[in-house]
Amino acid sequence: MTVLVTGGTGTLGRALVPLLEEPRVLSRRDGPGRAVGDLDTGEGLDAAMAGIETVLHLAGRPRRDAASTGRVVAAARRAGVGHLVHISIVGADRIPLGYYREKVRSEQAVADSGLPWTILRATQFHDLLAALFATTARAGFLPVLAGASFQPVAVADVAARLAAHAVGPPQGRVPDLGGPRIRTMADLARTWAHATGRRRPVVPLRVPGAVARGFREGANLAPAHADGVGTFEEFLAAEVAR
């Protein structure tokens, strides 16, 4: 086992791990192919990285992302890891959400690590938007950001790109990865409502503040890198069929 995956049991990790050859997955719980470790304390990280050549750092931790990444970086340095691959978010440095700011600090920790590294930024996953719509629909309508668009990407497409980077040379900041289409949030909400049988009116809201402005200005989009293949409709069809 020469590849260690953090966040291997999460949404992205579950799609990525099967694409790798005998990866070691960092987890708080023991199990086949797992190494027990805690990103909050750093306990177990040194043992988990013993003999590891490449670390795929996927774990996203709101309010704790930068600190966790710092622990991963420190352990990777001690282990002499040859390649640190990190996933981040398109527009993280342009939209002042708290979690996005954490991701920027995490990116900086990787870039300043002294290790060979690769950072890939991706647009929002399909399941993130679906979960958002499912939550907001409880209000009896679907509120969306007026003037905002999204470019949702399939988790499988991001996983495939990361798997390729894991076996390739370190490249620093690589081109972003976005979904195949840019669509208004209102259009995506209507598509979700139709696919899931939710009869909810879509209500665009003009939300003030820098965060909403960032989305209206398209800071979350990667129009020059619409390389993803999976569509939102395909994702919804698969979810409904479950």
N, C-alpha and C positions, 0 to 999 in steps of 0.2 A: 504494500500500500504506500504510494508516494504522493497521493493527493488528499488533503484534508479539506472538508467542507464545513463551514459554520453555517447555521441556518438550514441545514440539510433536511430538516423535517418540516420546514415551512412550505408555503405555496410554490415559490421558485425552486427551493431545494428538492422537493418531491419530483419536479419535472427534470431537474438537472442530474441528480445522482445516478439514475439509470443510464445516462449517456456516458458515464465515466467508467474506467476499468478499475474495479476494486477500490473505490474511494473509502476513506475513513471519515466518518461523520461525527462531528462534535455534538454531544448531547448531554443533558443533565442526567439522562437515564441510560443504564447499560443495555446492550443488545448486540446482535450480530452486526459486524462492520462498524461499530460505534466506539468512540473514545469518550470517556466521561470527563466533562470539564464545565466550568461556570464562567461565562463572560462577565458577570457582575463582579466577581472576586478575583478572577484569574486562576483560581484553583484548577489544577489538572491540565492547564494549557501546555506546559512544558512537556509533560508525558505524551500528550496528544500529538505534539509536533515532532516527536522523535522519529528521525528517518524520513521526514516529509520533504519533498522537493517543491511542491506547489500548494499554496493555500488559496482556496476560493472563499472569500469572506462575503457571505450573503446575508448574514443575520442583521435585520433591521430592528432597532430598539429605540422607540420614541423616548426622548429626554435623556437617553443613556447611550446613544449610538457612538458618539465621539469617544467617550470613555472606554466603551467596549472595544472599539477599533484600536485604541491606544494599547490595550492589553494584548490584543492579537498581534499588533506590530511588534511589541516588545518581546513576546514569546517567539515570534518568527525570526527576529534578529538573533536571539539566543540560540535558536536551533539551526541557524545558517540556511534558512529557506531560500530557494533560488528564484521564486516568482510568487508575488502576491497579487491576486486578481480580486478586484473590488467592484461591486455593483452600486450605482448611484442613480440619481433622478435628473432627467432633463429639466433645466430651469432652476435647479436647486440654488444657484447663486443669484437668481434674479427675482425669486418669489419669497418674501420674508415670512414664510411659515416656520414655526419653531422646529418641526422635524426636518425641514429642508436645510435650515441653518446647521442642524446637527450633521446632516449628510455632508455639507461643505467642510465642516471641521474634520469629519472622518476622511474625506478625500485628501485634505491637507496632511493629516497624520500619515496616510499611505505614501503621499508624494515626498514627504520629509523623512521617511523611514530609513533611507539609505539602502533599501532593498530594491531589486528590480521589480517593477510593478506595471500593472495594467488596470485602468479604470474605464468601465463602460457605464454610460448614462442611458437609461431607457425611459420612455414615456410611461404613462399610467397603465397598469394591467387591466384587462377586461373585468376581472373579478372585483377590482376596487370600485369601479363605477357601478357595477351591479349591486354591490353591497351598500353603496351610498344611496342608490335609488330605493333599494328595499327598506332602508331605514327612514328616509325622508317621506316615503309614500304613506307611512303610518299617520301622517298629518291629514290624509284625505285628499291631498294633491301632491304634485311633484314640483317642488321649487327648484329652479336652476339659475345659474349665474347668467344674467342677460349679457349678450355679446361675447360669451366665452365659448371656446371650442376645445376639443380634446382629440388626441390621436392615439386611442388605446391600442395596446400591443398584446399579442398572445404570449402567455407565459412560456409556451413551448418554443417560440421564436427567440426569446431572450435566453432561455436555457441552452439552445443550440449554439447561439453566438458565444456564450460564456464557455461552453465545453470546447469550442474551437480555440478560444484564447488560452484555455488551461493547458493545452498541448502545444501551443505555439510559443514564440519568444515574447518576452516582456516588450510592450509597445507604448507605455505611458498612457496618456489620454487618447483613447481610440474614438472613431466617429460614433455619434449617438445612434440609438436604435429606436425608431418609431413604428407605429402601426401603419397599415397600408393606406388609411384614409384619415383626413382631418374632417371632423364633423362638429356641428354646434352641439352644445350640451343639451339643448332642447330636443334636437333630433335624436340623440342617443337615448334620452329619457323616454321619448315616444316609442322608440324601437324596443326598449326594455319593457315598457308597459304592455305593448302588443304581444310580445313573446311570452310574457308571464301571465297574461290574462288579467292584469290589473287595470281597472277602469279609473284612471286618475287624470285630471286635467293637468297639463304642464304649464307652470306659471313662472315666467322669467322675472327675476328680481334684480334690480340695479343695486348692488351691494357696494357701499363705500369702502375705502381703505386700500392700502398698498397691495394686499394679497389679491383681492378681486381684480384690481387694476392689472396686476401681473398676468393673470389668466386672460383678461380681455385683450391684452397686448400680445398674447401668444407666446409668452416666455416658456410655457410648458410644451411647446411643439417642436418637432424636428422635421420640417417639410422637405429638407434636402436629403433626409435619411429615412424615407418611408419604406424601409426594407422588410418590415414584418409582413407575413403572409396571412395569418389567421385573422378573421373578421369578427366583429362584435356579434353579428348574427349567428355565425358558426358556434361561438362560445355559448350564446344563449340557448341555441338549439340543443347543444350537448347537455347543458344544465337542466333544461326542461325534461329531457329524455331520461334523466337519472331516476 
